[in-house]
Amino acid sequence: MRDDGSLRITGRVKDMVIRGGENVPVIEVENALIEIPCVAEVAIVGIPDDRLGERACAVIVPTEAKTRIDLALLQSHLASINMAKQFWPEFVVVRKWAASHGLRQGSKSRTSGVGDCRINQGSLTCRDPQF
């Protein structure tokens, strides 16, 4: 835990998001999304959902500060490589880009988690000053 009370997540307990009883292979989805030229880092995380158990959220760090990344871009790429729709993320959170990351395009590193996120009436809300 950091001095400000926040946590930095450096790993995960499982490599699956369980959405409606179906396993979403997060590493497969992450490996597909990291191929998008404007994506420097990616992590697929499960957001708790009352109806489905979990829903997939893509946490993205762009390669450049001014890069615009949205869900449509991610889904378009996944459609172009014929990834099954049930594996597509339903939400995207774009983390702040920092030149000090020292990342290269195509890095296989993973972002830290999404902080305190909740699904409310189909919308994702996160409470984390880094978003």
CORDAPE-V666045 format. One line per field, one symbol per residue. phi: phi as a letter, one per 20 degrees, with the letter a starting at -180 (. if undefined). psi: psi as a letter, one per 20 degrees, with the letter a starting at -180 (. if undefined). burial: 1 if it has 16 or more other C-alpha atoms within 10 Angstrom, else 0. Layout:
phi: ???
psi: ???
burial: ???
This chain:
phi: .egeneddedabfcdcdddlndedfffffgffffffgedecbbdcedgcfednbcfcedcdffcgefeccffffffffffdmfggfeffdcccdefecgfgmedgngefdfffemedceclndecddbfee
psi: prhjirqppjaqhqkqpookipponhhggghghiiphjogqqppqpppphgifqqpppppprhqhjpoprhhgghgghhhjkpphiiqqiqppoqpqphihkqqpjqjrqrrajbnqqpoliqpppnoii.
burial: 00000000000000111110000101001101110101111111111110000111111111100000101001101100000000111111111010000010110101111110101000000000000
